[in-house]
Amino acid sequence: MEVIIPFTSYNNDEKAVELVDYLKNKSEILGLNEATLYYKFPALREFDEELLHPDFLIVSPNHGIIIIQKDEITSRLATEDFFDEIYEKTDSVYSILLSKLIKISNLRKKRTRNELKIPIYTIVYLPNYTDTISEVDEDNNFWTNNLNKIDQIISSLPTIAISPAEIGDIFSVIDGTRGMPRPNKREIKKEDEETKGGILSNLELQIAKFDKQQKVAALTIVDGPQRIRGMAGSGKTVVLAMKAALIHIENPEAKILYTFYTKSLYDQVKQLITRFYRMSEDHDPDWDKIHIQHAWGGKNLPGVYYNACISNNTNPLPLTDANVQAAKFKMKPFEFVCYDLLSRTKANLKPAYDYLLLDEGQDFPRTFYWLCRKLVKNDRLIWAYDELQNILNIEIQETMQLFNNEFGDEGINLEELAQHHPHQNNDIVLHKSYRNPREILLISHALGFGVYNDKMVQRLEDKDHWIDLGYDVQLGNCQEGEQTIIHRPEQNSPSIISNHYKMNEIITTYVADNFNEEVEWVTKSIINDIQKDKLLPEDVMVICLDDRNARRYFSMLSNILAKENIYVNNVLESYGGDTFILPNKTTLTSVYRAKGNEAAMVYIIGADSLINGRYDIVSRNKIFTAFTRAKAWIKFSGVGKHFDYIINEINVAKEKFPNLEFTYPGSEEIKTLRRELAKENEKKNRDLAALMDTLDGGGFDRETALKLLQGENEK
């Protein structure tokens, strides 16, 4: 039996712990093995009435729904009014839940409007009441004062078979995941259901659901720090948004800050919080209590850094000054401005928030974590962190080191803090990745690490790190020199794309004889995707690996596609826009701007530009980032034989799928290779990547971007 404990109040509720332990121990006998038990969840409200919670709610595929209301009143204090009150409360919980479930046609009996086909039972549990109590009242509520009776009541319930689809619908109401945005309905004719567009329509519906790990992560609110780890596509943003909505429902006066790195996330986060909130309430959230802010900000854009400066009577550093000062301290600009604010205020900042949720944690420097910690009370900092956003830095995040600083703050020991709330997890790992099919994820890791190169350029630290990423280590213990086999289980990459397409249909490679031939192949393929395979133009993304020739590529692609009435959003044309995907337009982008975004079909072009990238980790990271943008299909191309090594590695990875097979490299071997490759070209790539990140994060227009690039090149 799965148990969901959202709030720390459970730790001090002895009778609740006793009941849950009893039911867990008896779950097999009672037929509750596949059941889910919630404590004080969900939050229910009828019109302007006070918020109600079932003390315990059990969803069982063998029984239906069981509501248990607990009260620890003694016989001496139990008056007639008390029994009326607990009856009314139980009835209200039942009625509100019924009214929510009855709206779903799949849960109603056929040809009825108001009859649920899933039974709902109610039990009133009075553990301290010692007088005789009637076991069933006239409305079929069960009453009991001991655990054995609860055992007998559940055992007496008729056994039924509730389908997975029906259970899914019940959970969608209880968890609030029915509020998850559904994709726009595609106009797919019956004869087109097996086209890429038809398959993609089903894929998008699959992604718009919660799994058990996501549910636990979203519904667990810890009175202190909490980390949520998972790869891209594991649902971290959705989890944080639901958490923000839940906190706001339960504590409407709490001040909440939600911050992130990618500016285009703003609308998505606001929509998610609103939809989750409105699953319990009939009005929008109070945006005076919930602030959604970009990390940096400025005069015309609220942001965490900018607002913290203003609130603490400190002038924000202009970008030009930040660039100059950061270089002196060997920091990146945003890293420096956060450090500078803490220095100038002696880290004595006003804690303005009760909860702070930090998304895209892997993109932020330590100094921003320090700043966020200062802005929130009681260390209630909740951050989502991608274990493998890029392969440049894959060190396991150590929270003791992350938060320890020169301003007197000690590190955060999540393991030690977990002892204060033993029934709730403050370090949650989401093992499943829904964005990439298993084929794409595995090959992106093979290419990024150089698994089938003659020398690997990167490695994970140990066996546990692979397991955290959702892999199984089938051979070896990830020790230097060991023959190693790493396996990706199907359940951790459950994309339906793998069920409909073969490996070579999911990942296609093409070697052109010349530039024009590559462009012609790409444009013909895109036209086919849209006109024959029923993809929408916005389902397609073209990522150019060749920074030098990207504009030439995109100019030719745009002109040819326009003749077929296919129009493009060339992201390179502006640094000012927040919108990456535009309706009815195919996206043309660099790797740097593609980061954090996704598309169903991804074309990766200009691969021959990586002629010197065989042992270059920055080049490997470009390939890895490009591959992991794809939700379904990849077409990978270049000119001539300059990228043969990549094609060869892709082919070997395809043969070895679904495993990675290699001799585990030592850390010194990897470090030595890095030192040998510390050439000027690599430094330029790193500097450019850092600058692009800065420009992207700051949201600068093209003119400012060009000036900054010119200044960077003059150094």
N, C-alpha and C positions, 0 to 999 in steps of 0.2 A: 504494500500500500504506500502510495506516495503521499507525503505530508507537506503542506505548504503553510509556513508560519511567517506571515508578513511582518509582525510587530514584536518588539522586544518585551512587551507586557506579558507575553506567554511565559517568559522565564520565571516570573513571580506568581504565576497562576498554578498552584500545586495541583488542584483538582483537575485542571485542564491537562497538565502533563500526565497525570495518573490515567485519565481517560484515553488519551492518545496512545500511551504506552500499552494499555490494555488491548485496544483495538488492533494495534500493530502486531502484538503477540498472537492475537486470535484471528488475524486476517485470513489465513488459509482456511481455517475451519468455517469462518463466516462467509467465505466466498468474496472477500474484499481484496484479494491479491492485486487485482487490476484497478482497484478503486483509487480515487484521489480525495484526501481529506483536507479541508481548509479550516484554519482557525481565524475567527473574527473577520471573515471575508465571504462574499463581497460587501461593499458598502451599498446600502439600499436606501432610497428616499422616495416618499410619495408626496408629490406637490411640495408644500412648504413645511412638511413635518420634519422632525429631527432625524438625523442619520441613524439608520439601524444596521446591525450586523447579525447574521446567524452566529451563535457562539461556535458551532461546528457545522460544516456542510460537507456531506459525503456524496460524491458522484460515483456510482457503481454501475458498470455495464451489465451486472447480474441482477440488480435490484431497482435502479433508478436513482432518485435523489432522496437523501435522508437529512433532515434538518434537526439538529439537537440544540435546544436552548437550555443553558445551565444557570442555576441560581443557588448560592450557598446559604440561603436563609435557613434558620433553625425552626423547629416545630413551634417553639414558644413565640416566635415573632411573626409567624406566618398567619396573616389575617385574611379575611375574605377578599379585602381589597387587593392584597398581594396576588392571590390566585387570579383575580380578574385582570390585573396588570400583565402578569406573565402570559396569560392566555391571549390577551390582545396583542402583545408584542410578538408572540409566536405566530398568531394569525396574520399579522401585518407582514412579517418576513415571508410567510408562505404566499400571501396574496401578491405582493410586489414581484416576487420571483416568478410566480405563475404568469403574471401579466407580461413579463419580459419574454418568457419562453413561448407563450402562446402566439406571439407575433411571427414565429418562424414556421412556415408551412410544413416543413419536413418533420416537425415535432407534434403537429396536430393530427388527430385521427381523421381519416378520409371522410370527406363530405360533412365535416363539422367545422364550425367557426370558433368554438370556445371550449373544446375538449382536448386535453393534452393526452398523447398516447404514452408518455413517460410518467410513471407514478411518482408522486412526491409524498413522503412520509414525514411526520413531525413527532419528535420525542422531547418531553420536558424532563430534565434531569435535575433532581434536588438532592445532592449527596449528603447534606447535613440535616435533612428532614427525617425524623425517626418515627413519626406516627404512620398509621396505615394510610395508604394512598390508593385511589382507584386507578386501575391500570390503563383503562381506555375511556375517554369521555364521549359525549354524543357526537362530536365532530371528528372522531377517529384520531384524536391526538393521544399518543402513548405517554403515560406518566410513570416515572420510576425514581427510586432513591438509592439504587445500588447498581454496580457495574454488571453483575451477573444477569440482572433483569434486561439490561441493554443488549447483552449477548443473546438472551432468549427472544427479545423482540426482533432483532435483525435476523436471527435464525428462522423465525416464523414467517418472514416476508416471502411472498411467492418469488421464485426464481424466473427471470425473464432473459431474453437475449436482445440487448440494445445494439444496433449496428454501429460500426466505427463512424459512419457519417453522422448519425444521430448524436453520438457522444461528442463528436467534434463540434456540432452545433450547440450543444449544451455548454461546453467549455467556452465557446466563442462569446456566449452571453455572460457567463460567470467571470471569466478573466478579462472581459472587455475587449478581446481581440476582434470582435465583430466591428469594432471601431477602426480597425486598420484600413487604410485607403485601399480600395480595390482598383485594379487597372481599368482604364477606359475600355469599354467593350469594343472589340474588333469586329468589323463586319466580315465574317468568314462564312462563305457559302459551304454547304454540306460537302460538295465535291472538292473543296479546298482544305478540308480539316487536316489532311496529312501534309500540307505544305509547311514551310518554315513558319509562316504567319499563324497557321492553325495550331501548330505545336507550341509556339511561343505564347499563344493565348492561354493554353493550359498550364504552361510553366509559370506564368505570372500569378495565376490563381494558387498554385502550389506554394509560391514564396510568401503569399499574403496570409500565412498561418503561423501559429506559435508552436514550438516543440516544448518538451518538458523542461529542458535546461533554460530556455528563454523565459518560461513562465516563472521558474524559481528566481531567476535573476531579476525579473521585473517586479515581482511581488514582495521581495525581501527588503525591508527598510531597516537599516541598522543605525543605532544611535552612535555614529562614529564613522570612520573612513571605510570605504568599500571599493574594491577594484573588480571590474568585469573585463575579462580577457577573451579574445577570440579573433580569428582571422577575418579578413574582409568578407562580407556577405553572411556573417553569422548573426546579424540582427542587433548589433550593439546600440545603434541609434534608436531603434524602435523600443528596445528595453529601457533606455534612459528616458525616453519621452513618456512611456507608460509610468515609470517610476515618478517622474515629475507630476503627472496628473494624479496619481494615487496620493502622493504627499499633500497636494493641494486639496483634494477631496477630504482627507482625514484631518488636515490641519489648515483650514483656509486662511488663518492669520500668518502662517509661516512665510517668510520671504525666501524666494527660490531664485537662483541664478542658473541658467543653462548656457554654457559657452562651447565654442567649437572653432575649428581652424578654417574650414572651407566655407566661404561666404554664402555660396549657393545653398547651403543647408538650412538657412534661416526659415524660408517658407515651409520646407518639409517638416522641420521640428515643430513649428507653430501649428501646422495642420494636424500632426500626430497627437500633440498634447491636447488640442481642442477636441479631437474625435474621441480619444480615450476618456477625457473628462466628461463629455456629454453622454457617455454610456451610463453614467450614474446621475448626472445632473441635467436639468432642462435649460441651462443657460451656458454661455461661454465662460471660460476661466477669467479670473480677475487679473488682468495683465499688469496691474499695479503691484501685485504680489509675485508674479512670475516674470522675470526679466530674461529675454533671449538676446544674447549679445555675442558679437564676434570678439575674438580675444584681444585684438589691438584697438580698433576704433579710432575716432577722430571727431572734429567739430561737427561734421554732418552725419556721423555714423556712431551711435553708442557702442562702446566697447569696454571690455573689462579693464584694460590698462588705462585708457583715457579717463573713464569714469572714476577709477580708483585715485588717479591723480587729482581730479577736480574735487572729489569728496574729502581728500586729505590736504587740500590747500597747497598743492604742488603743481608746478607747470609741467605739462607733458613735453617730452623732448621732440622737437621737429625731426622728420625723417633724415634730413641731410646731416643734422648734428648726430643723430643716432648712428648713421653709417660711419662717420669719422671716429666717434668715440668707441664704437664696437670694434673697429679695426685695431685700435690701441690696446684693447683688452683681449684681443683674439677671440672675440665672441661674434655671433650673428646679431644683427640689429635688434630683433625682438628679444632675444636672450638678454641683450645689454639693457634695454629700456626697463625691463622688469627688475633687473639687478639694481639699476640706477635709482628707481623709485624706492626700493627697499633701503638702499644706502642713504638716500637723502632724508628719509623719514625715520631712519634708525629702526626700520621694520616695525614701527609703532603705528599700525594702520587700524582704522575702525572696522570691526567685523560687521558688515552690513547685511549678511544673509544667514538664514537658519540652515539652509541646504545649498550646496553648490555642486552642480552636475557638469562634468567636463568630458566632452566628446572628443574623439580623435586624439587621445592622449599621447599617442606615439609621435605626433607631429610637433609637440611642444617641448621647449627646453626646461631644464630643472627649475630655472628661476621663475617660470610661470606657475609651476606647481607651488613654489614657495609663496608667491603672491596670492594665489587662490586660497591657500591654507590660511593666510592672514585675514582673508575677507569673509570667512565662514566661522560660525560658532561651533564649539565642541568638536572640531575636526570632522564635521559632517560633509566631507568631500567625497564624492562618488565619481570615479573616472573610468571611462571605457578606453581600452588599450588594445591596439592591434599587435599581436605577437609577431607578425611577419609582414608589415606594410611594405618594407623594402629589405634588401639583403645587405645594405651597406653596414647596418648596425643591428645585429640580431642578439645582442647580449640580453639575457633574462633581466627584466626590470627588478632591481632590488630596492624595495621601498625604504629600507633602513638608510641606504645611501642616497636615494632620490630626495628625501626630505631633510636630511641632515645638512645644516649650513652654518655659515660664519655668523649669522644673526642670532644664534642661540637656540635654534629649533633642532630638536632631536629627530632621528629617523622614526618612521612609523613601522611598528612590528605587528603586521596583520595577524600572524599566528598567535601571538600573545594576547592581542585584543579579542580574538575569537573566543577565548575562554570566558569572557564576560557575557557572551550570548551564544551558548553552546548549541542552540537549536537553529541558528541562522549562520549562513556562510558570508564572510566578508571578502572572500577572494574567489570569485566564480569564474569558471572556464566554460566557454561555449565551444564545444568540439565540432559542431556541424557547420558547414559552410554551404549556403544555398546559392550563392552567386555563380560560382564556376562549376561546370560539370567536372567530374572526377578526372577525366582525361586531360582537361586544360590545366587543372590545379597541379596534377602530378608532373606534367611536362614543364610547366612554368618553374616548379621547384628544381627539376633536373637541370634546366638551362641556367637558372639563376645561380645555383651552387656549382655548376660545371661538373655535375655528377659523372657524365660520360665524356668529359674532356680528358686529356692525358694528365691534367692536374686539376683537382678541385680548388675553387677560389674562395669557398665559404663552407662552413659547417655549423650545425647546431651543437650546443654545449654538451648535452647528454641525452640519455634515453627519455627522461621525464619531459624534456623540451619537445621531443617528437610526439609524445603521447598527448601533451597539452594542445598540440596543433591538430589532434584528431587522427594521428597515425598509429599503427601497431608496429612494434619492432619484432619481426619474426625470427631474425637471426642476429646474434651478437648483442653486446651491451654498450655499443657506441663508444668503444675504447680504441685508441690509436692502433692501427694495423689490423684490426679485426675485419673479417669478411662480414658485411652487413646487408641485411635485407629489410627494407622499410615498406610497409604495406598500407595502402589507403583503403579502409573499409567502405563499402558502398553506402552504409547507413550514415556515414559522416559527410558524404557528398551526394545527397539524394536527388540530384537534378534528373528530371524525366528525359532530358535530352539524350542521356546515355542509353535510354531504352529504345529510342527511335532512330539513332544514327550510329554508324560505324565510326571507328577512330579516324579513318582518313576522310570522312565526311565532316567530322567536327573540326579537325585541324588539317588544313590544306596548305601545301607549300608550292611555290612557283619560282623558277629561275628564268629571268628574261635575258635576252641577248643584248638589249639596250634600253635606255631610259623610256623611249616612246612605246616600246613593246610592253614594258611593265605597266605604264599608265593605261594603255589600251586594254590589257588583261583586267586591271582593277575596275575600270569603268564598265566594261562588258559584264563583269560579275555583279556589280552594284545594280545595274539596270535589270539584270535577271532576278536578283534578290527582290526587287520592288515590283517589277511588272509580272513576273511569273510565280515567284515564291511567296508573294503577298506580304512581304515585310513592309512596314511603314518607313518612309525616309529617315525618321528619327531613330529607328531601330539600328541604323548603320553608323559606325564610327570609323574614321580613317586616321590612324596614328602614324606619323612620319618619324622614323628613327634618324633620318638624315637632316640634321638641323640646318646645314648649309644650303641644301636644295629644297627645303620644305615649301617655300613660297612658289618655286617653280612647279613642283609637283601639284600643289593645290590650285594654282592658276589653270593648269591644263585640265585637271580633273573637273573643276568648276565649269569650264567652258564646254567640255564634252557632255557632262551631265545635264547642263542647262538646255541643250538641244533636245533632250528627252523629257523636258519639263521636270527635272529633278534638281532641286535647289539646295544650297549648302549653307551651313553656319560655320564660317572660317574663324575659328577661335583665335587664330594668330592676328586677326585684324584689330583686336581691341583687348586691352587689359582692364577696361572699366566695367564690363558687363558681369553681372552675377549669374546669368543664365547660360548654362553649358549646352543643354539640350533644348532645341526649339522645335515646335510642332511643324511637321511636314518639311523638315530640313535635315539633310545628312551632315553629321558633325565632322569637320576636318581639324585636327589638333596635333600638337606636339605631345611627347610623353609627359613633359612637365605639367602641362595644363590638363592632361587626361586624368592625372592622379585624383582619386576620390570619386571618379565618375565611372559609368558603365554603359554598355550597349549590348544588344543581342548578338549582332554580327560585327566583328572587329577586323578591319584590314590593317595589317602592320606592314608598312612599305619602307623602301630605302634601306633594307637590311645590309646591303653591301657597304654601307658607310661604317659598319663595325669591323672593317678589315683588320684593324689592330686591336680588336676587343677580346681576343680569345682568353687572355689572362687578366683582363681589366674588369675589376668588380663594378665600376661605374657603368660600363657598357652592359655587363650582365644584368645589372639592376634595371636598365632601360628595357631590356627584353622582358624581364620578370614583370615589371609594372605594366607594360603593354599587354602581355598575355592575360594578366589577371583582371583586365577591364571587361573581358568577354563573358557574357551570361550563357552563350550557346555555341557560337562558331567563331573560328579564326581562319583568316587567309593571310599567309605570311609570304612576302615576296621581296626580291631584290634583283640586281643586275650582275651577271657574270659569276665567276667562281670565288669572289672575295669573301663570301659568307658560307662556303661549303662546310666549314666546321660546325656551324649552327644547324644546317640541314642534316648533317650526319648525326649530331646529338639528338635531334628530334626523332630521327628514324630509329635510333637505338632505344630511346625512351618509349617509343610506341611498341617496340618488340617486347620490352620488359614489363609493360603495363599489366596489372596495376601495382607493380613494385618498383622501388628504387634499389638497385643492386650495386654495391661499391665497397672498396676498402676504406675503412674509416680513417680520415687524415688526422694528424696531430695538430694541436693548436700552434706549435712552433713552426710546423711546415706551412700553415696558412700565413702566419706572420712573416715568415721569410719571403714567401712569394710576394706579399704586399710590398715589402721593402725593395725587392728587385724591380717592382713595377712602379715605384714612386717617381714617375717621370713627369715632365712639365705638362704633357697632354692630359694626364689624369687630373692634375691639379686644376687645369682650366675647366675640365668637365665638372669637377666638384664645385668650383666657384660658380660656374654657370647654373648648376642645379640649385645651389643655395640662393643665388640671386633670383632665379625664377620663383622659388618658394616664397621669397620675401615679397616680390612683386605681386604674386598671386594672393598671398595672405593679406597684403595691404590694400589691394584693389585699386592700383594706380592706372591712370589712363595711358594711352600709347605714347603720348609725347613725353610724359614723365619717365616712362619705362625706357624709352630710347636714350634719354639723357643719362639715366643711371647706368645703362649698359655701356654708353660711351665713356662715362667716367670710370667704370670698372676696367674697361679695356686699356685705359691710359695708365693704369697702375703698373 
